[in-house]
């Protein structure tokens, strides 16, 4: 069952990554990027790297991808067709809605089967010894504290530099 889940998420990540490359529509490319990020996060979960999976979802899906989608949607493209009142409109044919619903339902049933068939019997000390979150936390606060603090200071300097560059230096406007 783990092999089927691994191959399914691998195929999902690869196909959606290829769709990003060959898509001419930015909105479709951004949603394919969403699927790619989720596929990679699922592969992290299957590999036992739960911290990396949560970080993948929180940072890339929750932050970067949402920012990209807002940037795409708020950027208005000069349209050749002057009759359209909504810029960047995405039209979906009725046949695509049916196949999309069918595909989504199939994925839902498949993932539900994987979740229900899994045997989550890790309790107590087994969880704390196998958890990568505890290991990463202990390592960051003991032997890797200096590089962690240097990276934090470097990010703070980059944030201050970005805020300085974003200042409006032309008071006439």
PyMOL commands that set and color helices and strands:
alter all, ss='L'
color gray80, all
select helices_A, chain A and resi 2-22+26-47+50-74+94-117+125-130+132-141+145-165
alter helices_A, ss='H'
color red, helices_A
deselect
rebuild
show_as cartoon
